[in-house]
Amino acid sequence: MKKFYALLLFILVAIPHNTFAQGGDKYTINEITVTGNTAFNASTIITYSRLKKGQEVSIGGDKIAEAVKKLWNSNLFNDVKIYFINITEDNKVDIEINLSDLPELNEVRIEGVKKGKKEEIIDENNLKPRVKVTENLITTTRNYLTNKYKKKGFLNAKVNVVTSEVTNDSIEKTRVNMLVNINKGNKVKIKSITFNGNDKLSDGKLRKAMKNTKKKNPIRLLKRSKYVEEDYKEDLVSLVDKYKENGYRDARVLRDSIIYNDDKTISLVIDVEEGEKYTFGKIDFVGNTVYTDEFLSQILRIEEGDTYNGVELKKRIADEEKPDGIDITNIYQNTGYMFSTINPVEVSADGNVIDLEIRITEGKPAYFNSVTVKGNDITNDHVIYREIRTRPGELYSRANIIRTIRELGQLGFFNAQAIVPDIKNPNPVDGTLDIEYTVEEQGSSQIELQGGYGGGGFIGTLGLSFNNFSLRNILNGEAYKPVPRGDGQSLALRLQASQFFQTYSFSFSEPWLNGRKPFQLSTSISHSRQFLFDPQTRRADRSRRFNITGITFGISTRLKEPDDYFLFSQALSYQHYDLQNYNTGLFTFGDGSSNNLSYTIGLTRNNTYNDPIYPTGGSNFAVSAKLSLPYSLFNGVDYKALKEERDGLDPVADIDRIGQIDQERFKWLEFYKVKFKADWYAEVAKKLVLRPSVEFGFLGAYNNDRGVIPFERFFLGGDGLGNFALDGREVIQLRGYPNQSLSSQDGGSIYNKFSLELRYPITLGQGAKIYALSFLEGGASVNSFRDFNPFDLQRSAGVGVRIFMPAFGLLGIDFGHGFDPLPGLSQKNGWETHFIIGQQF
């Protein structure tokens, strides 16, 4: 493509010498014409040039120069000329503006990358049709792509951009096609990392400090040896920080170089200057009136004589990686002193002993003046404001801002990654500030529509979950979009059916009863019908059925002590079990009924960070006890005698009498059930999250003669998804094994489980959150403490992926490998595939 240029051509006429000295003769514009290869309207060009008839101009004057500059800077032309023509004796002149349009981009072809990356490159470089093709566009595109791939480790990446003019174009415009050829080459591996000048710290310690830049090592799996410039520059900073952590505050990298090897690898050579080792001397606090020296010293936690550690000193003053950490800055920021500054100053370094002054400017306490929210198009203001911890007139607190971000993210109504607090109008003189929280609504309602084969026939499921429901607008027709929303309530409907069972359930919860405090009221109703299989017709026998009807009322409230992350909950539930000619072995009687009236008390604490889908820190634990009344204490039944009679009966000949005894034993279910679960989240590297977890459950009986009930049991193994039964069973996930295969047929009364997951996000956007995971798990289920050994576990490991879309909830797939045999078998179970639908995180 020809080179673009600008040319300003002045036609000089004979002008007296003294006139030239004053800037040239003055001429009055008579006419202005536009010529050349341009598709723009002449009047538009003249207007844009700001030249007009009757205007005085001079050869080489500012107005002509400005007109050329303005037309050139429009980036619409590749040639700009202005001519003075037809100069008359009375100093009138005609102006001719001669232009040539820049060519427009017709189409672009990108070679050398995958199809999915081409649109990304077009968007990043604005290579859209009709874009003006300039030399700057070509150069910028080439340099951007070259640097992009070099930063990703493709040091030998080459990008070539070629344009060709489109011929036979019916439109009178110059158009070009563009070919972008990308040759990334291979990522360059690091053969060796050599340090020069290090006597105090070994090569091994320095290499370890470089967390992202590693040399080739066949036994290393988690960190690759490919060179990435951005990571390398960060690691050079980490290298110096390693010296500072060990007292060498003057350490620095003198130079670093890359050597290209014949085997297409590189070697890194880093020259360091270590300097002398220092220790901390006296540390004085200056300017502090709010807190005493002794208190601040306890927060600083540095003693005279300690090895000088500049990195740790900085964290004790203000830890940027932990916005809610315990440091001196946060101590002030969380008690109103927003305008405070804390600066450590070295006042002496004699004898390699550094004396410090921590100079504090406290400023005035700051108070919130205005607290606003924007971006909530669906959720009503009161739902948001009740979660906000920063109130007008209250003292400024960074901790309360961070907590507000977390609470808004935990609602599930907003994109937790996009919640932004914007501090406005900070006034250190008045001690006031405004804060505005920007939120981004995301779909909080979910639909579950499934169909598949299982249990001998087709199973269909329809579920609707509205997690930001508005009950008060249920009669308001205008609020149905498609349902009333915005008040933060939850309403769920679910129907699942096959020829062998039907289940219906409804639940509703109000998290802030009366809107004054976080006091949640919830209720649920469920009904299930199950039918036995008829081997003759191979269909469901509807004359042999088992019905379960249940209702639950629950309340929960947020506690203030020991902190307000604790939630105390209580629930009262009732289930009625009705059997008609339903002999399965679950009960020894096939006709009859049983009742389950129970009270559940629970305590949970959840302080996981911001995003409930992908927490990056904090913990979540829950302990609960589900209790029935101890009927055997007051109903007058001699269960010991019944047990002795039952043990003496023939299980075949006396089946009817056994059924009568068991009908009496289970007329009202008597039990207690204790559960505990705890999860921890830790960000071990950027976005890489480790999640350990432990679980335990125990189902017991008040009266051993009455025995442990056949309901409310634990079923271990598989994907952890519950089935259609409403008998209180707990389905526990343990991947790498078939569903519920690690418990007896009737379930276990004790289980424990340990799990370790490593998670990494692929995307955390609003439309979908996707993360990959790997896991190690172990668990066991038994029927008595005599058989319980918390370390005798069925073990598994595997990988998986999770996709969360607001409209459909959590979806995922896991590939788990069971290292132990199933009960009764001798060979390990091997690989299992598990599909996850709607399971918690």
N, C-alpha and C positions, 0 to 999 in steps of 0.2 A: 504494500500500500504506500502511495506517495506520502512524503513527509508534509505535515501541516505547517503553514507559516502565515504570518500577518505582514502586510506591506502597506505602509502609508506613503503615498506618492504625492508630493506637492509639485505643482507646475509653477516654477518660479518665473516671474516677469521682471522686467527692468525696474528696479526700485532704487531710489536715491540712497546713498550710503548712510546718511544721517537718520533716515526713516528706519532702516534695518536695526540701527543701534537702539531704537525705541521699541522694537518688537515687531516691526513690519507694518505695511499699509493696512488700513481698515477697508473692508469691503462689505457691501450690503447684499445679503442673499436675495436673488431675484426669483429663481426657481430651484426646486430640488427634485431630482429624478433618481430612480433605483434601477440598476441594470445588473446583469449577471445571472448565474444559475441558482435561483432561489425560489422556493414555493411560498414564501411569506408575502403577504399583502404589502404593497409599497407604502401605503399610509401608515401601516403598523411599524414598519422599519424606520420611517422618518420620525414618527412620534417617539419611538424608543431611543433614537439617537439624540433627541432633544435639540436638533437643529430645526429652524423654522424660517419662513419667509420674513424678510425685513430685519433679520438679526444681523448684527455686525460681527464679522469674523476676520481673522487675519491669517496669512500663510504662516504656518508654524505656531499658531496661537493655541491657547489652552482649550478653546471650545471645540476646535477640530480634533485635538488630541483626546479630549474627553469622549467625544462621539465615537472615535475609533476604539478606545479602551472599553466603552460600555458595550458596543456591539461585539467585540472580541470576548469579553468576559461572560457573555450570555451563553457561551458554549454551544452555539447553534451554527457557527460558521467556521470554515477552515481557510477562508480568504476574505480580507476586508480592505477595500481601497476607497479613498475619497479624492475626487478630482475637482480642481477649480477650472471651469470652462467658460467661454464667452464673457471674458472680462471687458466691460465697457469703459469709455472714457470718464463716465461719472461714477466710477468705482462700484458698479454693480456686477455681480458674478452669479453664474449658475453652478450649482453643486451637483455632482454625480456620485452616488454611493454605489459602488460595484461590489457585489457579494457572491460568494459561493457557499451553499449550504454544506454542513457536515453530513456525511452519509449516515443513514439509519441502519440499525441492526435488523436484518431480515430473519435469520434463524441462527442458532448456535448448536454446534455438535461437540460433545465432550467425549473423549476417548481415554481409556486407561483406568477408569474407576467403575465400580458397580453401579447398576441402574438406579438403585435407591439413593445414591449419593449425588446424582447429577442435578436433581432439582435443588438440593441444598447448595451446591456450588453456584447455580444460576441465581438463587435468591441472595446469597452472600455477596455476590459481585454485581448484582443488578444487570444481568445479561438478558434483559427482556426485549421482545420485539419492539421496534420503533425507538429504542434508546440510541442517542447520538454516539457514534463510535469515534472516540478521540484517541490520540496517542497516549494520553494519560490513562484512559480506561484500559487500554491494552497493557500498559506497563504495570498499573496497579493490580490488575487481575493476575498477571504473571508472578509478580512479587508476593502477592497475598497467598496464592496457592503454594508457591515454593516454600515460603516460611511456615505455612500451616503444616505441611507434611514433614518438614525438618523438625518442627516442635514435637511431632509424634514419633520421632526416631528414624525417619527416612532421610538421612543426611545427604544422600546422593540424588534426592528428588530433582527432576528437571521438568519444566513446564514450557511448552512452546505454543504461542498464539499466532494464528495466521488468518488473514481476512482475504476474501475474494469478492469482487464486485458482481452483483447480480445483473445478468443480461436479460434483454427482452422484457423489461419491467414496464407494464402498461402505465404505471404511475410515474409522473415526471419527477422522480426523486432518486437520488443516488442511494442504493441499498447494497449492503454487503452481508455475506455469510461469514460466520466466524467458526474456526476449528480450534478447540482447546485440547491439546494433546498432553496428557499427564503421564509421566513415567516415574512412579514413586521409587522404583527399585526395592531392594530389601532393607528391612530395618537393620541397622548396624549394631552388632553386639560388642560389648566391652571385653577385651581380652585380659587386660590388667589395669590396675589402679596403683600407681607408684607415688609415694610421698617422699619428699626431700625436706630435710631440716627439722624433722621431728625426733627429739631425744626423750622428751618427757612422757609422751603418749605413744603407744605402739601403733604400728600399721593396722593391726586388727581392731583396736578401739576406734581408730579414725574411720575405717571402712564401715564399722557397725553404726557409727554416727550418721553415715550417709544412707539413709533408710530407703531411698528410691533409686539409687545408682549403685548397681552391683556388677562385679566382674563375673565371667562365665564360671558356673559351678554346676556340674551334672546332678548333684544331689539336692539342689535348692529347687523347690516347687512353687512357693508362693511369690517370690520376687524374681522377675526375669532380668536378664543382663543386657537388655536393649537400651541404647542411649536415647534419652529424651532431654532436650536442652533445658526446658523449663524445670524439670525435676532436678537436673544437675545443678542449676543455679541455686535452687532452694537448698540442696544438700551442701553446697559450699558455705551457706549461712549456718546450717546445722553443724558443720565442721568447726567453725569458729565458736559457736555456742558451746560445743563440747569442751573446748579449752576454757571458756569462761566459767563453765560449771566446775572446773577443777582448779580454779584460782588464777588462770593465766589470762588476765583481763586485757593484755596488750596483744594477744595473739591475732594474727591476720594471715590471709592467703596472699602471698607476694605475687604469684602468677600461676596460671594453669594453662595447659596446652593439650591439644589432641594430636596424636600420632596415628596416621593411617597405615595399617599393616598390609602386607601382601595378600594375606588370606581374607581380605575384605572385612576385617575387624578393626577396632581402634584401641589405642591405649591412652589412658589419661595420666598425665604427670602433673602433680600438684606440689608446688613449693610453698612451705609454710614458715612463718616466723613465730616462735612460741613466746618469747619474752620471759620475764621473771614470774615466779609464783607469789601471789599476794594472799594476805589474810585480812579479815575484818578487824578494825580497831574499835574506837569509841563511836557509838551511834547516838546522836542527839536529835531530839525533835524540836523544831522551831516553829512558832506560830500557832500551836494547838491550844485552844481554850476549852473546846467541847469535851475532849477526851484527854486523860492523863498520860504522861509518858509511860507509866507502868502498863496501862491498858494497851497502848499502841505497840509497846514492845512485845506483849503477848501475841498480838496479831502478826507482827513481823517475824517473830520466832527465829531471830538471828542473834547469836551471842558473840561477844568480843573473843577473838582468837579462832573463830570458825574460818575454814578455807573460803576465800573470796569466791562467790558464785554470782556473777552478774545476771545470769538468766533467772535464777531463783529470786534474786532481789527484785527484779522487775515484776515477777509474778506476785510476790508478796505485797508490792505496791499496787499493782493492777494486773490481774490475770485476764488477758484478752480472750483466752480460750475458754474460760469459765465465767460467763457474765453474772452468774449467781454465786461465785466463789467467795471464800472468806479472805478478803484482803483489805488493806487500809482504805483504798478508794471506795470500795463497796460499803465499808462501815460508814463513811460519810454520805455516800450517795443514797443509802437506804434510810437515812434519818433526816432527809430534807436538804442536805447541803449539795445541791446540784451544781453550784458554781464553784465548788471547792477544787483546788489543784494540789497535788502532792508531787514534789520533785526531790529525788535524792541527789545531793551535791557532794562531791568529794572535796574535803577541805584540807586533807593532808595524806601524803603517801610515803612518808619517811620510813625507811627500813622495810619497804614492801608491806607496810601495815597501813591500810586505808581507813581513815577516819571519815565518817559520813555525817552530814546534816540532812535530816528529812524535813524539808521546808514545806510547810503547809499554809496555804491560803484558804481559809474556811469560807469566807463570804457570808452572805445572808442566807438564812433558811428560805427555801423556795416552796411556794404553794401552787397547787393546780388552780388555774383560773377558769378555763373552759375545757371540757372533755366532750369530744364529739366523735361520731362514727360515720363513715361513708362507705358506700358500696353494697349495703344490704338492701337489695331490691325485693327480696321475698321475706326474710326474717324481720319481724317487728322489732322496733327499737328497744322495747322493755325486756325482750329476751336477751339482748346483748348487754344492755346497761346493768342488768342484775349480776352479770358475770364479771364486770369490770371492777378492778381493785383500786383504781385511781379515781377519786371523787373530787369535784370542785371544792375548794377550800381546805383540802387535806394537804399534809406535807408531801412533798415530792419523795418518791421512793423508786429506785431502779428495780428493786426486787418485786414491787407491786406491778410494774410495767411488764416484767418478764412473766410474772404469774398470770397477768391478764391475757397475754399472748397464748399461754398454755391453755387457759380455760376456754378461750374462744376456739382454739384448735380442737379441743376435746369434744366440743359440741357436735362436730361432724357435719355442720351446715356450711362450713367455709373451707376453702383450700388452705390448709394449715401452713403450707409453704409460702403463702402470699400475704399473710397478716403482717402489716407494717405499722408500727407506732411512729407518728411524725410529730416531733416537738416543735412547736411554733411560738414565736414571740417571746423567747426567753428574755427576761428583764432583770439583770442582776441588781439594779438600783431598787426596784420595787419588790424584788424577790417573788416574781410570778412567772408563770409560763402556761401556754395552752398545749393540749395534746389531742391529736386526731388519729384514730385507729382506722386504717383502710383494710376492708375485708373484701373477699372475692367469693361470691356465692357459688356453691357447687350442688349438684343434685343430691338430695339426702333421702329421697324415696327410692325404693327398690322393688323390682318385680322378679318373681321366681316362676319360671315356666319350664317344666321339665317333662320329659317322657322317656320311658325305657322299659326294658324287660328285667324282671327279677322276681324271685319268690314264686315262680310258676306262671307268670303272666305279665301283662302290660301294667305299668305303674305310671299314673299321671299326677303331676303336682302343679298347683297354682297357688302362688303366695304373693301377697301385696303388703309392703311395709312402708308406712308413711312416718318418717322420723322427724318431721317438722310440721306436725298436724296442728289444726286450729279447731277445737271443738266448738268454741263460741260462735263460729261462722258456719256451722253445719247447715243452718237454715237460710243462709245468705247465698242465693243462686249466683250472684256475681263473683263470689269467692272461689268457685269451682274452676281451677286452672291447673290440673283437672280436678283437684280436691282442695278444700280449704287448707291453707298453709300459713306458717309464720309465727306460731305461738310456742314452738319447741316441744309440743307433746308428741307422743308416739302411739301409733295405732297399727295393728298388724292383723291380717286375716290370712288363713292358710287352709287349703283343702288338698288332701292326698287320697287317691283311691285306686284300687285294683279290684279284681273279682274276689280277692280274699280279705280285703280290709278297706275301711273308710275312716278317715280322721278329719275332724273339723276343729279349728281353734281360733280364738279371738283374744286379743290382749290390748290393753290401753294403759298408758301411764302419763301422769302429770308431774313433771320434775320439781315444780315450785308451786305447791298448793297455796292458794291465796296470793301468790306472787310476792310474798314478803321475805321468805327465807327458803333455803334449799331443802324442802321437805317433800319427798316424792311419795305419791300415792299411785299404786298400780293394781290392776286386776286382770285376771285371765280366766277364760272358760274353754274347756276342751271336751270333745266326745270322740270315742273310738269304737268301731265295730269290727270284730275279727271273726272269720269263718274258717272251719276246718276243711281240709282237702278230702274230696270223695274219690277214692281210687277207682271206683267203677265208672263214674262219669268223667273223671279227671277235671272236675270243676269244683267250685266252692259249694259246700253243703250249708245252705243258709238256715237250716233247722238246728245247726250245732254252732252256737255263737258265744262270743265273750265280749261283753260291752263294758267300757270304762268311761265314766263321766267324772269330770273334776272341775273344781273352781278354787281360785287362789286370790287372796287379798294381801297386799304387802305395803309396807311403809318403810321409808329410809330417810335418814337425816344426816347432814354433815356435822361432824364434831368439831369442837374448837381445841380440845386437848387430846393428846399431847400436841397435835397440830391439825390444821383444817384440811389435810389430805385424807383423813380418816372418815369412813362412811359406816354408820351403824344401821343395820337393816333387820326387819322382822317381817314374818309372813305367816299367815294361817291358811292352810290348804285342806281340802277334803276331796277324796276320790271314792267313788262307789264302783265296785267290781261285781258284775252280774254274769254268772255262768249258766248256760243252758245246754245240757248234753255236750259239754266241752271237756272231754277227757284227753289230756295231753301229758300228764305226769307233772305239770307245774303245780297243780293241786291234786290231791288224791280223790277229791270229789269233783264231779263234772256238772252237778246241778247245785246251785246255791249262790251265796253272795258274801262279799267281804267289804269292810269299810276301813278307810285310812284317814284319820284326822290327825294332823301333825302341825307342829309349830317350829318354825325355822328362825334361828337367830344367827346373824353374820356380822363380821367386822372385816372391812377391806381398807386398804391404803394404796392409792394409785397416784404416784407423782412422776409418771413417765413424761418425757419431754414432748411438747407441742403436738406433733402429728400422731393421732391414734393408729393410723395405718402403718407408719414406719417410725416408731419411737427410736431416738438415738441416745437416750439416757434415762436414768431413773429406775424405778422398780414398781412392781405391782404384786401385792400379796392379798390373799383372802383366806379366812378361816370361818367355818360355819358348823353349826350343829342343828340337825333336824330331829325333833323329839316327838314321840307320841305320848299319850297318857299311860301311866303304868297300871293298866286295867287289872292285872293279876293281883294287885294289892287290895282291891276293894270289890271285885265282881263275884267273889265267893266260889270260884271254880277251883277245884283241886287238880292243878295241872300235873303235879307229880304222879297222882294216881292215873290220870289219863295217859301219861307217858308210859308208865309201867304196863298199863293194859295194852297200849298200842304196840309196845315192843314184844308182847307175848302173842300177838295175833299173826296168822298166816297171811302174807301179802297178797296171796291169790284167793284163797278160800274166804278170807274175811275182809275182802276189799270194801264191801259196803259199810262195815262197822268202822274200818279205818277212815273212810270218807266222812262218817258222822263225827268221829273224834276230831279230824282236821277241820271240819266245818266249825266246830266249837273253838278250836285253837285260833283260827284265823277270822273269826267273825268280826273282830276289831283288831287290826294290826297293831302290834306292840313292838317298838324298836327305838333305837337311837342311832344316828348316823353322823359321823364327824368327818369333815374334809378339810384339807389344807393344800394351798397351791401358792407358789411364789415364782415370779419371773424377775430377772434383772436385765438391764440393757446397758451396754458400755460401747462407746465408739472407740475401737482399738486403732483405727486409722481413719482418714477422711472418708466419711460416709459408710465405712465398713463397721457393722454393728455385731457384737457378740451378745447372744441371749441364752444364758443358763436358765434352767427351770427345774423345779422339783415339785412333786405332787404326792399326796398320801390320802387314802380314804379307808374308813373302817365302819362296818355295819355290825351293831351288837344287839344283844337281847337283855332286857332287865331280868327275865326269868329263864334260866337255862332249861328248865323242864318244858317251857313253852317253845323254846328254840328260836333260831334266827328265821325271820320271815322270808318267803320266796320272792318277794318284790324288793325294790329299792337297791338292787345289787349292782356290782361293777362288772362290765364286760370290756376286756382289754384286747387291743390289737386292731390294726388296720388304719383307715382314714379318719376315724373318730367321729364320723357323721352318725347322728342318731337315726333310728329307724321309726316305724310307725307305732311302736308300742308306747303306751302312756302309763306304764306301770312303775314309774319312778326310777327306771334303770339309768345308770351312768355309763355312757359309751366313751371309753378312753382311747385316744389315739396312740398307737405305737406302730409306726411305719415299718415296712419290711416284712409284715405278716398279714395273712388274710383277716378280714373283719371279724372281731370278737372271737378269734381263734385261740387266744392265750388264757381264756377263762373256761371253767366248766360249762356245761350246757345251760345250767340255771344261773350262771354268773358267780362271781366271787364275793366274799364278804370283806376282804382286805385287798388293797392294791397299793403299790408305790411305783413311782416312775421318775427317772432322771432324763433330762434332755439338754443338749447343747447345740445351738444353731448359730451359724455365721451367715449374715445377710449383707447383700450389696445391692443398692438401687440401680436400676437401668434408667428409669425416669420417674419423677415424682410430680408430673404435671397435673393440671386440673382434670383433664379428660380421662386420664388413666394413670395409676401408680403401679409400677412394675418393679419387682425386685427378685433377684435370684438368691438361693440359699443352699447351704449344705448342712447336714445334721448328723449327730450321734445320739442314739437313744437307748435306753434300757428300762425294762419294767417287769413286773411280776404280779400275778393275781392268785390268791389262795383262799381257803375257806376257814382257816383257823390259825391262831397265833402259834400253834405247835408246828405248823408248816411254814411259818413266815420267816424269811431271811432277807433283809433289805438289800443284800449284795448278791443274791442268787437271782440273776436277771436274764431275761431274753433280750439280746442286744441286736442293734441294727445301725446302719449308716446309709447315707444317700444324698441325693441332690434334688432340688425342685425349683419351681418358679411360682410367683404369686402375681395376679393381676387384679387390681381393685378398680372397678368402674362404678361410679355413683349409682347408675341405674340398675346394676345387677349385683352389686356387692362384691365379695371376694371370690375369685376363681383361681384354681391352681392345679398343678400336677406335681407329684412326687415320685421318684424312683428310689425305692428303698431295698436294701439288701439285708435279709435276716441271717445273722451268723449262727443262730441256734435252732435246733429242731423244734417242731411243734410238739405239744404234749402227746406222748404215746408213740412218737416217731424217733428215728435215730439219725437221720440226715438233716443237715442245716436247711432252712427253708429257702434261701436264695432270694432272687429278685421278685419284687412285687411293684405294680404300678397303682398309684392311688390318685383319684380325682377329687379335688377339694372344691366344694360348692358352699359358699355362705358361711364358712367356718370362721371363728374369731381368730385374731392375729397372734 
